């Protein structure tokens, strides 16, 4: 468990510039972006890890990082469930191994929270979601969700969500999170919503 002055929150996936600009204007939130543009998955992991390290030194109440060292893991987990590309779990396992190596080497820690934005109305069904599926299953109180799809509403939703993050047990080790992802089936989301 980290001991930072800030609550570090990762905003995974693409976030509209309008949302980031509005959130950055808040006096309680430091927006910590990755320093350099990235070209491949290894660069994404390193850039996100660097942004998380900077966020850990922030003195604002909240440090919001629009980059995730698990982004490639999340994308490959989602791709694993795409029936039009029957590649199986090989891509997921490869990305999970890269993330595990970086995590074990101490290059990053999981943030205090993940805050997921709803996909825009034009995006359609995004299919299985790593953050709302296995990651939230591992620690329900460590993954929050903003349901709004319009950028102005999303910005308000992000600020409201930051002020209402629930306490809960800290993350298990990344190896446990990866194991949850290996055994999590997307249909569980539909079953729990029906129940």
C-alpha positions in Angstrom: 0.0 0.0 0.0 1.4 3.4 -1.0 1.6 6.3 1.4 1.1 9.4 -0.8 -0.3 12.8 -0.1 -2.5 12.4 -3.1 -5.1 9.8 -4.0 -3.7 8.5 -7.3 -6.5 7.7 -9.9 -5.9 6.3 -13.4 -8.4 7.2 -16.1 -7.9 4.3 -18.6 -8.7 4.5 -22.2 -9.1 7.6 -24.3 -10.5 10.6 -22.5 -11.9 13.6 -24.4 -9.6 16.7 -24.2 -12.6 18.6 -22.9 -12.9 16.3 -19.9 -9.1 16.5 -19.1 -9.2 20.3 -19.5 -12.2 20.7 -17.2 -10.8 18.4 -14.6 -7.3 20.1 -14.7 -9.0 23.4 -13.7 -10.1 21.9 -10.3 -7.9 23.1 -7.5 -8.0 19.7 -5.8 -6.9 17.7 -8.9 -3.4 17.5 -10.5 -3.6 16.1 -14.0 -0.4 14.1 -14.6 0.1 13.2 -18.2 2.8 10.9 -19.6 5.9 13.0 -20.5 6.6 11.6 -24.0 4.4 10.5 -26.9 4.5 6.7 -27.2 4.7 4.5 -30.2 4.4 0.9 -29.0 3.1 -1.1 -26.0 6.5 -1.1 -24.2 6.6 2.7 -24.5 3.0 2.9 -23.2 3.8 0.9 -20.2 7.0 2.9 -19.4 5.3 6.3 -20.0 2.3 5.3 -17.8 4.6 4.0 -15.1 6.5 7.3 -15.2 3.3 9.3 -14.9 2.2 7.2 -11.9 5.6 7.8 -10.2 5.1 11.6 -10.7 1.5 11.3 -9.5 2.8 9.6 -6.3 4.8 12.8 -5.5 1.8 15.2 -6.1 0.6 17.2 -3.2 -3.0 17.8 -4.6 -5.8 15.9 -3.0 -6.2 13.8 -6.2 -3.6 13.0 -8.9 -5.4 12.0 -12.1 -3.3 10.0 -14.6 -4.8 9.5 -18.1 -2.4 6.6 -18.8 -2.3 3.0 -17.5 0.6 0.6 -17.4 -2.0 -2.2 -17.8 -3.4 -0.7 -21.0 -1.9 -3.4 -23.3 -3.1 -6.1 -20.8 -6.6 -4.7 -20.9 -6.7 -4.4 -24.7 -5.4 -8.0 -25.2 -7.9 -9.3 -22.6 -10.7 -7.6 -24.5 -9.3 -8.9 -27.9 -9.2 -12.4 -26.5 -13.0 -12.4 -26.4 -13.4 -11.1 -30.0 -14.9 -14.1 -31.8 -14.0 -12.5 -35.2 -10.3 -13.0 -34.3 -9.9 -16.4 -32.7 -6.4 -15.9 -31.5 -7.0 -17.3 -28.0 -5.2 -16.1 -24.9 -1.6 -15.9 -26.3 -1.7 -12.1 -26.7 -3.1 -11.6 -23.3 -0.5 -13.9 -21.7 2.3 -12.1 -23.5 1.1 -8.7 -22.3 0.5 -10.0 -18.8 4.0 -11.3 -18.7 5.5 -7.9 -19.7 3.4 -6.1 -17.1 4.4 -8.6 -14.4 8.1 -8.2 -15.2 7.8 -4.4 -14.9 5.7 -4.6 -11.7 8.1 -7.1 -10.1 11.0 -4.8 -11.0 9.2 -2.0 -9.1 8.7 0.2 -12.2 5.0 0.8 -11.2 2.4 0.1 -8.6 -1.3 -0.1 -9.1 -3.0 3.3 -8.5 -5.3 3.9 -5.6 -8.3 3.8 -8.0 -9.3 3.3 -11.6 -12.0 5.6 -12.9 -13.6 4.3 -16.1 -15.5 6.6 -18.5 -18.5 5.3 -20.5 -17.9 5.0 -24.2 -19.4 7.7 -26.3 -22.7 7.1 -28.0 -21.1 6.6 -31.4 -18.7 3.9 -30.1 -21.4 1.3 -29.8 -21.0 -1.8 -27.8 -17.4 -2.1 -26.6 -17.7 -5.7 -25.6 -15.9 -7.2 -22.6 -14.1 -4.6 -20.4 -11.0 -5.5 -18.4 -11.5 -2.7 -16.0 -15.2 -3.3 -15.3 -14.8 -7.0 -15.4 -11.8 -8.8 -13.9 -10.2 -5.7 -12.3 -13.4 -4.6 -10.6 -14.0 -8.2 -9.6 -10.6 -8.2 -7.9 -11.4 -5.1 -5.8 -14.9 -3.6 -6.4 -14.3 -0.4 -4.4 -11.1 0.4 -6.3 -12.8 0.8 -9.7 -15.3 3.6 -10.2 -17.5 4.3 -13.3 -18.8 7.5 -14.9 -21.9 6.6 -16.9 -22.2 9.9 -18.9 -21.3 9.9 -22.5 -21.1 13.6 -23.3 -17.7 15.2 -22.5 -19.2 18.0 -20.4 -21.2 15.5 -18.4 -18.2 13.2 -18.1 -16.1 16.0 -16.7 -18.7 16.7 -14.0 -19.0 13.0 -13.4 -15.2 12.6 -12.9 -15.1 15.3 -10.3 -18.2 13.9 -8.5 -16.7 10.4 -8.6 -13.4 11.6 -7.2 -15.2 13.1 -4.2 -17.1 9.9 -3.6 -14.5 7.2 -3.9 -15.2 4.4 -1.5 -12.6 2.9 0.8 -11.9 -0.8 0.6 -9.1 -3.3 0.8 -6.0 -2.5 -1.1 -5.2 -4.3 -4.4 -3.9 -7.8 -4.3 -0.6 -8.4 -6.0 -0.6 -8.0 -9.8 -0.1 -11.7 -10.1 -3.5 -12.3 -8.4 -5.2 -9.6 -10.6 -3.9 -11.4 -13.7 -5.1 -14.7 -12.3 -8.6 -13.2 -11.8 -8.5 -12.0 -15.4 -7.6 -15.5 -16.6 -10.6 -17.1 -14.9 -13.1 -14.2 -15.4 -15.7 -14.8 -18.1 -17.5 -11.7 -19.5 -20.9 -13.4 -19.2 -20.5 -12.9 -15.4 -21.4 -9.3 -15.9 -24.7 -10.2 -17.6 -25.5 -12.8 -14.9 -24.8 -10.4 -12.1 -26.9 -7.7 -13.7 -29.8 -10.1 -14.2 -29.6 -11.4 -10.6 
